Amino acid sequence: MNFPFFNNLTFSEASERYFAKLEANALLSKKSIEKYREISNGLLSLLGDVKIKKFDGDTVMNLKQKLNLMKSEKTGCPLSASRKNHYLVVLKNILQCLRDDGIKIYNPNLIKKFKIPAKQIIHLNKKQLQELIDSISEENISRLRLKTAVICLISSACRVSELIRLDISDIDFKNGKAQVLAKGGKMHTLIFNELAIGYIEKYLAMRIDNNPALFVTANTDSPKRWQINDLERALRNQGKRAGFQISIHPHLLRRSSASLLFHQKASLSVVQRFLGHATPSVTERYYLGNTSFSEVERVHKEIMGGFNIENEPGKEVAQK
């Protein structure tokens, strides 16, 4: 396909073509599309409304140089490698969208991402998770709601958006499971242990409303679905009250549950399925933490320590 229209296609027109396809095919959630649009607008400011056919390696190099000079509006610090890569990912997606339509343009596979430095993955151990649970009282429905939410987050390792999206009718109380629409439009099965189911039932017994949402605002005659920001703020404040030296947030609990399973000998594929990840690389890189050498020694002793060498070196083992 090499019509004159496509030869004159500008970056802004290419972006709109990409987002029209995303929306038509429901390839991303509304929230993700909004975030991608924000990044696309940033690319437009950095690149200018250039004609796509003129896009080449020099364009990419100039873009990377500009990204290196950019600073975060919130912190005033230079953008992290991860944040800069967001721009490159959206750009690659836009170019690939056009190539999928048969338009001959710069190959997005030639765009190399910024290298992300390795960083320590922070998570709470089982004792710390129990301390967090125990620190939350049940003196009123607001406190019971928070405790129930924390226990559910730890048990299921779900995303906070998935937990907040749940309705009461989504819960299979007998089997301790729930189906929820997850990231990427896929269904994710959540597992709630007996403690979580017990607290859900205790929390629901204290409610007197008819709202279908699992978690709702408290101290009101007509409660609404609890919001993500409300849960995040309540959890952050609880972490401070409990004396934790790090910020306690829902994703930390998700990561901690994954690490707990893995270090109790659950396979990587099991943890991946538990979290609802599409690939094991995401699970391993961002959720399982850094394995210490003492952990390597422990596992080695358990697995490799059972061999008995009865024959002297150099002698063959006798045939039975």
GUDOKE-828444 format. One record per residue (C-alpha): residue in one letter; x, z, y. Coordinates in steps of 0.02 Angstrom, whole numbers, plus 50000, padded with zeros to 5 digits. Layout:
aXZY;...
//
This chain:
m500005000050000;n500814994450163;f499434991150289;p499874990950476;f498835006750501;f499955016650385;n501525009850470;n500925017650633;l500315033850556;t500895048950659;f501285066350594;s499665073650663;e498645059750579;a499585062450416;s499225081150426;e497365078250450;r497365066350301;y498205079950196;f496985093650248;a495485082250222;k496055079650042;l496325098350016;e494585102450078;a493745088149984;n494545092949818;a494455111849849;l496305113249804;l496615129049906;s495585143549969;k494905143150146;k496145156650198;s497625147050126;i497085131050214;e496975140350379;k498735146950353;y499385129650309;r498555122550465;e499425135650571;i501105130550497;s500685112050518;n500355115050704;g502055123550714;l502855108350633;l502005097050759;s502775107350901;l504495106350822;l504465088150769;g503355080450900;d502015068050847;v503285056350767;k502815041150666;i502925045150483;k503845028950440;k505315034950549;f505485051050453;d507205052550371;g508605064550325;d509105066850507;t507335072350547;v507435085650412;m509145091450473;n508525092950653;l506995102550593;k508075114850496;q509185117550647;k507655121650753;l506975133350620;n508645142550620;l508435145850806;m506625151650794;k506145169950808;s504645179350743;e503295182450874;k502985199650800;t504745206350781;g505795195050892;c507015193050747;p507595176450673;l506435169350541;s506825174350363;a507315160850238;s505635163450153;r504695160650315;k505695145050357;n505315138450184;h503465139550222;y503715125850351;l504675115050228;v503375117350091;v501945111650204;l502985096850264;k503395091850085;n501555093250037;i501025081850180;l502325068750135;q501895069749950;c500065067449990;l500455050850074;r501615045249934;d500225049049808;d499165036549905;g500515023449885;i501225024550061;k503105021150062;i503895035450160;y505345047650148;n505465056149978;p504965074549999;n506005079149846;l507545076349954;i507045090950066;k508015106150005;k507355123550041;f508355137350124;k509215148749999;i508335165549987;p509565180049967;a509255191449820;k508445207849868;q508005223649778;i506235224449714;i505475241349756;h504205248949640;l503535266149594;n503845273649422;k502495281549315;k502815299049383;q502685293049563;l501075283549526;q500345299449452;e500895309349605;l500005297049717;i498395298449617;d498495317449613;s498765318249802;i497035310949837;s495655323849841;e493835320849793;e493055331549930;n491925317649997;i491415299949956;s492755292350068;r494145301449975;l493355297749805;r493225279349853;l495075278749895;k495575287749735;t494495276049631;a495235260749716;v497015266849688;i496695270149504;c495895252949485;l497375244549572;i498605253349458;s497625249949299;s497255231549331;a498755226849442;c497545215549533;r497755208549707;v496885218949840;s495805203749885;e495205202949704;l494735221349702;i493785220349866;r492885204649807;l492175213149652;d490325216749637;i489645230749527;s488865217649414;d490595210149381;i491135225749287;d490965226249098;f490885245249082;k490855244948892;n492435234648871;g493325239649032;k493525222149100;a492995211649248;q493055193149292;v493545188849471;l493945172949566;a495815173849599;k497115164749701;g497045145849679;g495205146149629;k495565152149452;m494645165849358;h495665181349323;t495195194649195;l495545212249255;i495795226749134;f495195244149183;n495745258949077;e494605273549034;l495175283249186;a494735268849302;i493025266049223;g492675284749232;y493095285349418;i492085269749455;e490575278049374;k490905294349469;y491035284949635;l489475274449604;a488495290349557;m488865297349729;r488235281849819;i486405280449870;d486405262449935;n485925246049854;n487425235749912;p488045224949766;a489885226849816;l490955238449709;f491765246349862;v490805248750024;t490995257450191;a490525275850188;n489525287350303;t488265274050353;d486435270350311;s486785251950279;p488545250550208;k489495234150204;r490835227950087;w492465237450114;q493785226950200;i495585223950145;n496285230950308;d495295247050284;l495995249850110;e497765245550164;r497685257750310;a496935271750204;l498275269350070;r499685268750197;n499095284950277;q498905293150106;g500675288550062;k501305297250217;r500265312750181;a500935313150003;g502725312950068;f503275295850008;q504775289250105;i504235271050082;s502665262250141;i501295263050009;h500235247350003;p499135238549873;h500435225549826;l501705239249789;l500475246249661;r500255228849583;r502125226749571;s502365244349503;s501085241849364;a501925225649312;s503645233849308;l502955248549210;l502235237149076;f503815226649065;h504995241449051;q503885248748915;k504315232948814;a502865221648858;s503485203648849;l503695193149006;s502275181748950;v501105196748930;v501515203149104;q501305185549175;r499565184049098;f499135201749153;l499545197349334;g498715180349327;h500295170849376;a500435152149341;t502285153049301;p503435166749230;s504735163649366;v503615171749498;t503295186649386;e505135189149349;r505785186449526;y504555196349630;y503775209449516;l504925215949381;g506315223049486;n508175223249458;t508725228949287;s510145241649293;f511595240949170;s511055257749098;e509425249249050;v510415235348965;e511415248448869;r509835257548816;v509005241848749;h510615236148667;k510765252748574;e508965251848514;i509085233848453;m510895231548406;g511345249148350;g510555247848179;f511855236848095;n512905244547956;i514565235847921;e514985241447744;n516325228447706;e518065228647775;p518535215047900;g519015198647817;k518085202247655;e516585191947606;v514925200347570;a514635201247383;q513245190147317;k511805199647239;
//
